[in-house]
């Protein structure tokens, strides 16, 4: 693993919140539990905040909404979708976990109501996280563009044989991976697909990317960590019919031999509220089961 020592964490900032904040409530309302919890929370939220957007379809363009805070119900997938909806105008997010692991969506509905008064009185911190922009150029012309938070993945696809993916860093060929796919992940995404592929966990506020091959054919091809201010480009000179570029779990396009996938830091920053009593390592302990000791029953 290569680590650029210039990468460093951001200093958190106190959430400067007006006495009655403008709030967006977001989530996948087609899930019965999300719709039910949203209805239960609405009276309490209206008592403490001005609700300026109520989107349980995760479809609205939120880049023009004037808001101080976004409350996202669901799981990490809902937060990823909300980040896409906000585009270049990211506002601080509180995630309410109604899904499974929930690295980003960390609070229960009851905990949200407990911490909301503290949030409204400025007793929470904003942790900014790296976002990226992915551009796919075809024969030198940009064809597809997407803002992302978790990762860009080039996946081999059908007929599901080994794929050669060439990695360029700042226009220099770094290596060629023979693999089932290649992931370029942010620290936030390091606990998602990259972790499943054997990549390392990076603290979420680091300014770095992780490049993780999926099932590499050569054992010396290991995950690499490098600085976020570099430009990463991926090419496949012999893609399969189903080889695709996937951004945050959604297919951006299928890949041709003339395509070049460019991944670089975005000016947009994802903003997550860290409330009192919740910390990065507590979340890892809780979600990954880091108990520290094995219990051996008698």
C-alpha positions as CSV (number, residue, x, y, z in Angstrom):
1,X,0.0,0.0,0.0
2,X,1.3,3.5,-0.9
3,X,0.3,6.3,1.4
4,X,0.9,9.9,0.4
5,X,1.8,11.6,3.7
6,X,0.4,14.9,2.4
7,X,-3.1,13.6,3.0
8,X,-4.6,14.9,6.2
9,X,-7.9,15.2,8.0
10,X,-10.0,18.4,7.9
11,X,-10.6,20.3,11.1
12,X,-14.3,20.0,11.9
13,X,-16.4,23.1,12.1
14,X,-19.2,23.9,14.5
15,X,-22.6,23.7,12.9
16,X,-23.9,27.4,12.9
17,X,-27.6,26.8,13.1
18,X,-30.4,29.4,13.3
19,X,-32.8,28.9,16.2
20,X,-35.4,27.5,13.8
21,X,-33.4,25.8,11.0
22,X,-34.7,25.2,7.5
23,X,-34.8,21.4,7.1
24,X,-35.2,19.0,4.2
25,X,-36.6,15.6,5.0
26,X,-35.6,12.9,2.5
27,X,-35.9,9.2,2.1
28,X,-37.3,6.3,0.0
29,X,-41.0,6.6,0.8
30,X,-41.8,3.4,-1.2
31,X,-40.5,1.5,1.8
32,X,-43.2,1.1,4.4
33,X,-41.0,1.7,7.4
34,X,-39.5,4.9,6.0
35,X,-43.0,6.4,5.3
36,X,-44.2,5.3,8.7
37,X,-41.3,6.8,10.6
38,X,-41.5,10.0,8.5
39,X,-45.1,10.5,9.5
40,X,-44.3,9.8,13.2
41,X,-41.4,12.3,13.2
42,X,-43.2,15.1,11.3
43,X,-44.9,16.8,14.2
44,X,-41.8,16.9,16.3
45,X,-39.7,18.2,13.4
46,X,-42.3,20.9,12.6
47,X,-42.1,22.0,16.3
48,X,-38.4,22.5,16.1
49,X,-37.7,23.4,12.5
50,X,-39.1,24.9,9.3
51,X,-39.6,22.1,6.8
52,X,-38.7,23.5,3.3
53,X,-38.6,20.2,1.4
54,X,-40.3,16.8,2.0
55,X,-39.2,14.4,-0.6
56,X,-39.9,10.7,0.1
57,X,-39.3,9.9,-3.6
58,X,-35.6,10.9,-3.7
59,X,-36.3,12.5,-7.1
60,X,-36.4,16.2,-6.5
61,X,-33.6,18.5,-7.6
62,X,-32.4,20.0,-4.3
63,X,-29.7,22.2,-5.7
64,X,-32.0,25.2,-5.6
65,X,-33.6,24.6,-2.2
66,X,-32.4,27.0,0.5
67,X,-31.9,24.8,3.5
68,X,-29.7,24.6,6.7
69,X,-29.9,20.8,7.2
70,X,-31.0,17.6,5.5
71,X,-32.5,14.7,7.5
72,X,-32.2,11.5,5.5
73,X,-34.3,8.5,6.5
74,X,-33.3,5.0,5.4
75,X,-29.7,3.8,5.0
76,X,-26.4,4.8,3.4
77,X,-28.0,4.3,0.0
78,X,-30.5,7.0,0.7
79,X,-27.8,9.3,1.8
80,X,-25.9,8.6,-1.4
81,X,-29.0,9.5,-3.4
82,X,-29.5,12.7,-1.4
83,X,-26.0,13.7,-2.0
84,X,-26.6,13.3,-5.8
85,X,-29.8,15.3,-5.5
86,X,-28.0,18.2,-3.8
87,X,-25.4,18.3,-6.5
88,X,-22.8,21.1,-6.1
89,X,-24.9,22.7,-3.3
90,X,-24.3,20.3,-0.4
91,X,-25.9,21.0,3.0
92,X,-25.1,19.3,6.3
93,X,-26.8,15.8,6.6
94,X,-28.1,13.8,9.6
95,X,-28.7,10.2,8.7
96,X,-31.4,8.2,10.4
97,X,-30.7,4.5,10.0
98,X,-33.6,2.3,8.9
99,X,-31.5,0.0,6.9
100,X,-28.7,-2.4,7.7
101,X,-25.2,-1.4,8.6
102,X,-25.5,2.4,8.2
103,X,-22.0,3.9,8.4
104,X,-23.4,7.3,7.4
105,X,-26.9,6.9,8.6
106,X,-26.0,6.3,12.2
107,X,-28.9,7.5,14.4
108,X,-32.2,5.8,15.3
109,X,-35.4,7.9,15.1
110,X,-35.5,8.2,18.9
111,X,-31.9,9.3,18.9
112,X,-32.6,11.9,16.3
113,X,-35.3,13.6,18.5
114,X,-32.9,13.4,21.4
115,X,-30.0,15.2,19.6
116,X,-32.0,17.6,17.5
117,X,-32.2,20.3,20.3
118,X,-28.4,20.1,20.7
119,X,-28.0,20.4,16.9
120,X,-30.2,23.5,16.8
121,X,-28.1,25.1,19.6
122,X,-24.9,24.6,17.7
123,X,-23.6,21.6,19.7
124,X,-22.7,19.5,16.6
125,X,-19.8,19.5,14.3
126,X,-19.7,19.4,10.5
127,X,-17.2,16.9,9.0
128,X,-16.6,17.5,5.4
129,X,-15.9,14.6,3.1
130,X,-14.3,14.1,-0.3
131,X,-16.5,13.9,-3.3
132,X,-15.4,13.2,-6.9
133,X,-16.4,13.9,-10.4
134,X,-16.3,11.1,-13.0
135,X,-16.1,11.9,-16.7
136,X,-16.1,9.3,-19.4
137,X,-14.6,10.6,-22.7
138,X,-15.1,8.8,-25.9
139,X,-12.5,9.3,-28.6
140,X,-11.4,12.4,-26.7
141,X,-14.9,13.9,-26.3
142,X,-16.6,14.0,-22.9
143,X,-19.8,11.9,-23.1
144,X,-20.8,11.2,-19.5
145,X,-20.3,13.1,-16.3
146,X,-21.4,12.3,-12.7
147,X,-20.8,13.7,-9.2
148,X,-20.2,10.9,-6.7
149,X,-19.5,10.2,-3.0
150,X,-18.6,6.5,-2.7
151,X,-16.8,5.1,-5.7
152,X,-16.3,4.6,-9.4
153,X,-16.1,1.0,-10.5
154,X,-15.2,-0.5,-13.9
155,X,-16.8,-3.9,-13.8
156,X,-16.0,-6.7,-16.3
157,X,-19.5,-7.8,-17.0
158,X,-20.6,-10.5,-19.4
159,X,-19.1,-12.8,-20.5
160,X,-17.5,-12.6,-17.1
161,X,-13.9,-13.3,-18.0
162,X,-10.8,-11.5,-16.7
163,X,-10.5,-7.9,-17.8
164,X,-7.4,-5.8,-18.3
165,X,-7.8,-2.3,-16.8
166,X,-5.0,0.2,-17.3
167,X,-4.6,2.7,-14.5
168,X,-3.0,6.2,-15.2
169,X,-2.1,8.6,-12.3
170,X,-1.6,12.2,-13.5
171,X,-1.4,10.9,-17.1
172,X,1.4,8.4,-16.2
173,X,0.7,4.7,-16.6
174,X,0.9,3.2,-13.1
175,X,-0.1,-0.5,-13.8
176,X,-2.4,-2.8,-15.6
177,X,-4.8,-4.9,-13.5
178,X,-6.0,-8.3,-14.8
179,X,-9.1,-8.6,-12.7
180,X,-12.9,-8.8,-12.5
181,X,-13.0,-5.0,-12.1
182,X,-11.3,-2.0,-10.5
183,X,-12.7,0.4,-7.9
184,X,-11.6,4.0,-7.2
185,X,-13.0,4.9,-3.9
186,X,-13.2,7.8,-1.5
187,X,-12.7,7.3,2.2
188,X,-16.5,7.3,2.7
189,X,-16.7,4.5,0.1
190,X,-13.8,2.6,1.7
191,X,-16.4,0.8,3.9
192,X,-18.5,-0.2,0.9
193,X,-17.6,-2.1,-2.3
194,X,-13.9,-1.4,-1.8
195,X,-13.9,-3.1,1.6
196,X,-15.7,-6.1,0.2
197,X,-12.9,-6.3,-2.4
198,X,-10.2,-6.4,0.3
199,X,-9.4,-2.7,0.4
200,X,-8.4,-0.8,3.5
201,X,-10.7,1.3,5.7
202,X,-9.8,5.0,5.5
203,X,-10.9,7.6,8.0
204,X,-13.7,9.4,6.3
205,X,-12.3,12.9,6.4
206,X,-8.9,11.9,4.8
207,X,-8.1,13.5,1.4
208,X,-7.2,10.4,-0.5
209,X,-8.5,7.8,-3.0
210,X,-8.2,4.0,-2.7
211,X,-7.7,1.9,-5.9
212,X,-8.8,-1.6,-5.2
213,X,-8.8,-4.5,-7.8
214,X,-11.6,-7.0,-7.7
215,X,-10.2,-10.6,-7.7
216,X,-6.9,-9.6,-9.3
217,X,-5.2,-12.4,-11.3
218,X,-1.8,-11.4,-10.1
219,X,-1.2,-11.6,-6.3
220,X,1.2,-8.6,-6.4
221,X,-1.6,-6.3,-7.4
222,X,-2.7,-4.9,-4.1
223,X,-4.9,-1.9,-3.1
224,X,-3.2,1.5,-3.3
225,X,-3.9,4.7,-1.4
226,X,-2.9,8.0,-2.9
227,X,-3.6,11.7,-2.6
228,X,-7.0,13.2,-3.7
229,X,-5.3,16.0,-5.7
230,X,-4.2,13.6,-8.3
231,X,-6.1,12.7,-11.5
232,X,-6.9,9.0,-12.0
233,X,-7.8,7.6,-15.4
234,X,-8.9,4.1,-16.4
235,X,-9.0,2.5,-19.8
236,X,-9.8,-0.9,-21.2
237,X,-8.5,-1.6,-24.7
238,X,-10.4,-4.9,-24.9
239,X,-13.6,-4.5,-22.9
240,X,-16.3,-7.1,-22.8
241,X,-19.8,-6.5,-24.2
242,X,-21.1,-5.9,-20.7
243,X,-18.1,-3.9,-19.3
244,X,-19.6,-0.9,-17.4
245,X,-18.7,2.2,-15.5
246,X,-20.7,2.3,-12.2
247,X,-20.8,5.4,-10.0
248,X,-22.2,4.9,-6.5
249,X,-24.0,1.7,-7.5
250,X,-25.6,3.1,-10.6
251,X,-24.5,2.3,-14.1
252,X,-23.2,5.4,-15.9
253,X,-22.5,3.8,-19.2
254,X,-21.0,0.7,-20.9
255,X,-17.4,1.0,-21.8
256,X,-15.8,0.8,-25.3
257,X,-12.2,0.5,-26.3
258,X,-12.0,4.2,-27.1
259,X,-13.3,5.4,-23.7
260,X,-11.2,7.0,-21.0
261,X,-12.7,7.2,-17.4
262,X,-11.4,10.2,-15.5
263,X,-11.8,10.5,-11.7
264,X,-10.8,13.6,-9.8
265,X,-11.6,15.6,-6.7
266,X,-14.8,17.7,-6.9
267,X,-15.2,21.2,-5.5
268,X,-18.3,19.9,-3.8
269,X,-17.9,18.5,-0.3
270,X,-20.3,16.1,1.4
271,X,-21.1,17.4,4.9
272,X,-22.1,15.1,7.7
273,X,-23.1,16.2,11.1
274,X,-21.3,14.5,14.0
275,X,-23.5,14.8,17.0
276,X,-22.4,14.6,20.7
277,X,-21.7,11.0,21.8
278,X,-21.2,9.7,18.2
279,X,-17.7,9.4,16.8
280,X,-16.0,7.7,13.9
281,X,-14.5,4.8,15.9
282,X,-17.6,4.3,17.8
283,X,-19.4,3.8,14.5
284,X,-16.8,1.3,13.3
285,X,-17.0,-0.6,16.6
286,X,-20.8,-0.8,16.5
287,X,-21.2,-1.6,12.7
288,X,-18.2,-3.9,12.3
289,X,-18.6,-5.7,15.6
290,X,-15.2,-4.7,16.9
291,X,-15.7,-6.0,20.4
292,X,-12.0,-6.3,21.2
293,X,-12.4,-9.7,22.8
294,X,-13.9,-13.0,21.8
295,X,-16.5,-14.4,24.2
296,X,-16.0,-18.2,24.7
297,X,-19.0,-19.8,26.3
298,X,-18.6,-22.5,28.9
